[in-house]
């Protein structure tokens, strides 16, 4: 079975789209980075290295230092599918990130996005 196209896509190609999406709604690149670090456990410097290396999504998530255990609290619909019902683990991780970026763009408070409240 062939890999889904997004798995081999460079994370650095999608990253600017995340930023553009949230900036249109008055949010910041720093907030996007905070979400990515919260989800994956990457330090800022490690995140920047992956962006420079144009790491694909599969590698980006497989090399993540520590996926946040709180991510299982992320619920809702992204691309017409409930994130909590996605069975393929890598696709679920990607959609968790998409959902968090959507929440940021919709104006949700960072404390709620990062499941602190």
Secondary structure, 3 states (H helix, E strand, C coil): CCCCHHHHCEHHHHHHHHHHHHHCCCCCHHHHHHHHHHHHCCCHHHHHHHHHHCCEHHHHHHCCCCCCHHHHHCCCEECCEEHHHCCCHHHHHHHHHHHHHHHHHCCCCHHHHCCCC
